[in-house]
Amino acid sequence: MSSHLFVTKRPALLANWSGAFGGDHMLSVSGTFHDGADLTWFDSSTLSADAVDAGLAKIRAAGARAVVMSATPDAVQGSRYMNSGAVGYCHVYAVAEQLRGIALVVANGGVWLPPALMQNILAASVAAGAGAEPRVSAEVLAKLSSREREVAEEVAKGASNREIAERLEVSERTVKAHLSTTFEKLAVRDRVQLALLMNNVDVG
């Protein structure tokens, strides 16, 4: 069973987190990171961005994972923390069921972003890396066929399967087939991880 650490300066939030994970959690009311959890959740609404970044750096060095929570999730902030090593970004008042869902995705090697923000966060990641070419290494691209690469590049822009099919003049079924083989070749779990990889966002 995974253990969870919630880093916040608002202990009143513990009731919601307890409802999600029962007794399998720890709380850092000092707002500082400490070792010992499989998954760390940062309440960025009570911590400085620098403090969250520092905590994410320690977690990455320890080979662990972290989710950043925000009172007002937005693309710029989400992009910053995903680039700093978070594998999830959500609302600090997410309900218990959603918290458990996020934890499950992350535990299985996935990345969790609010669906409504995903495309904006990817766009912000691209903007933040403007001028830094290539966005993804040649070694990664070499694993893909030319068509798989085209599909992956469209996913990196936040395009849906239907949009990709229209742009490349193929069927949605063909797009899905290319994505399936691309996921396997690049060892990514889903289109979110693929998009982040293609935009050179390291999710550990």
C-alpha positions in Angstrom: 0.0 0.0 0.0 1.3 3.4 -0.9 2.0 6.1 1.7 1.1 9.7 1.2 2.6 13.0 2.5 0.6 16.2 2.3 2.7 19.3 2.6 0.6 22.3 3.6 0.2 25.1 6.1 -3.5 24.5 6.5 -4.1 21.4 8.7 -7.8 21.9 8.3 -7.5 20.2 4.9 -6.5 17.0 6.6 -10.1 15.9 6.9 -10.6 15.7 3.1 -7.3 13.9 2.6 -8.1 11.5 5.5 -11.3 10.7 3.7 -9.3 9.8 0.6 -6.6 7.7 2.1 -7.6 6.8 5.7 -4.7 6.4 8.0 -2.2 5.8 5.2 -1.0 9.4 5.2 1.3 11.9 6.8 1.0 15.6 7.2 3.7 18.3 7.2 2.0 21.4 8.7 5.4 23.2 8.7 5.1 23.3 4.9 8.4 21.6 4.5 9.2 18.4 2.6 10.6 15.3 4.3 11.4 11.8 3.1 9.3 8.7 3.7 6.3 8.8 1.4 5.7 7.1 -1.9 3.7 10.1 -3.1 3.9 13.7 -1.9 1.2 16.2 -2.4 2.1 19.9 -2.3 -0.5 22.5 -1.4 0.9 25.3 -3.5 -1.7 27.8 -2.3 0.1 27.9 1.1 3.7 27.5 -0.1 6.0 29.7 -2.2 6.7 28.6 -5.7 10.4 28.3 -4.8 9.5 26.0 -1.8 7.5 23.8 -4.1 10.3 23.7 -6.7 12.8 22.8 -4.0 10.6 20.0 -2.7 10.1 18.6 -6.2 13.9 18.6 -6.8 14.4 16.5 -3.6 11.7 14.1 -4.6 13.1 13.6 -8.1 16.5 13.0 -6.5 15.0 10.4 -4.3 13.2 8.7 -7.2 9.8 9.4 -5.7 6.8 11.1 -7.2 4.8 14.3 -6.4 1.5 16.0 -7.2 1.1 19.8 -6.9 -2.3 21.1 -5.7 -3.6 24.6 -6.4 -6.5 26.7 -5.2 -6.7 28.3 -8.7 -5.2 25.8 -11.3 -4.0 27.5 -14.4 -1.9 26.5 -17.4 1.2 28.7 -16.6 1.5 27.3 -13.0 0.7 23.8 -14.1 3.4 23.9 -16.8 5.9 25.3 -14.4 5.4 22.5 -11.9 5.2 19.7 -14.5 8.6 21.0 -15.9 9.9 21.0 -12.3 9.1 17.3 -11.9 5.5 16.9 -10.7 3.6 14.0 -12.2 0.2 15.5 -11.3 -1.5 18.8 -10.9 -5.0 19.3 -9.5 -7.3 21.4 -7.4 -6.4 21.6 -3.7 -10.1 20.9 -2.9 -10.4 17.9 -5.1 -12.9 15.4 -3.7 -11.7 12.2 -2.1 -12.7 10.0 -5.0 -10.7 12.2 -7.4 -7.7 12.2 -5.2 -7.8 8.4 -5.1 -8.1 8.3 -8.9 -5.1 10.6 -9.3 -3.0 8.5 -7.0 -4.0 5.4 -9.0 -2.9 6.9 -12.3 0.4 8.1 -10.8 1.1 4.8 -9.1 0.7 3.0 -12.5 3.3 5.3 -14.1 0.8 7.8 -15.5 0.6 11.6 -15.4 -2.5 13.4 -14.3 -3.7 16.8 -15.5 -7.1 18.4 -15.3 -8.7 17.6 -18.7 -9.8 21.2 -19.3 -6.3 22.4 -18.7 -4.3 19.8 -20.5 -4.1 21.5 -23.9 -3.3 24.9 -22.3 -0.6 23.4 -20.1 1.0 21.7 -23.1 0.8 25.0 -25.0 2.5 26.8 -22.1 5.2 24.1 -22.0 5.9 24.8 -25.7 6.0 28.5 -25.2 8.3 28.1 -22.2 10.7 26.1 -24.4 10.5 28.3 -27.4 13.8 28.5 -29.3 15.1 25.3 -27.7 15.2 22.9 -30.6 14.8 20.0 -30.8 12.0 19.7 -28.2 12.6 16.0 -28.0 15.8 14.1 -28.6 16.7 12.6 -32.0 17.1 9.3 -30.2 13.5 9.3 -29.2 12.3 10.3 -32.7 14.4 7.6 -34.3 12.2 5.0 -32.6 9.2 6.1 -34.6 8.2 5.8 -38.2 7.6 9.0 -40.2 3.8 8.7 -39.8 4.1 7.9 -36.1 6.3 10.9 -35.6 3.7 13.1 -37.4 1.0 11.8 -35.1 3.1 12.3 -32.0 3.9 15.9 -33.0 0.2 16.6 -33.4 -0.5 15.1 -30.0 2.2 17.4 -28.6 0.2 20.4 -29.9 -2.9 19.1 -28.0 -4.7 17.9 -31.1 -7.5 15.4 -30.7 -7.6 12.1 -32.7 -10.2 13.6 -35.0 -8.2 16.7 -35.7 -5.1 14.6 -36.3 -7.0 12.4 -38.8 -8.2 15.5 -40.7 -4.8 17.1 -40.8 -3.0 14.0 -41.9 -5.9 12.8 -44.1 -6.2 9.4 -42.5 -8.9 7.7 -40.5 -9.3 8.1 -36.7 -8.8 4.3 -36.5 -5.4 4.7 -38.2 -4.5 7.5 -35.7 -5.4 5.2 -32.8 -3.3 2.4 -34.3 -0.3 4.7 -34.7 -0.7 6.0 -31.1 -0.9 2.4 -29.7 2.5 1.5 -31.3 4.0 4.8 -30.4 3.1 4.3 -26.7 4.8 0.9 -26.8 7.9 2.1 -28.6 8.4 5.1 -26.3 7.3 3.4 -23.1 4.6 5.9 -22.2 1.2 5.1 -20.7 -1.1 7.6 -22.5 -1.3 10.6 -24.7 -0.6 13.0 -21.8 2.7 11.4 -21.2 3.4 11.3 -24.9 2.6 15.0 -25.3 4.8 15.9 -22.3 7.7 13.8 -23.7 7.4 15.4 -27.1 7.5 18.8 -25.4 10.6 17.9 -23.5 8.8 17.9 -20.1 10.6 15.4 -17.9 8.1 13.5 -15.7 10.7 11.2 -14.2 
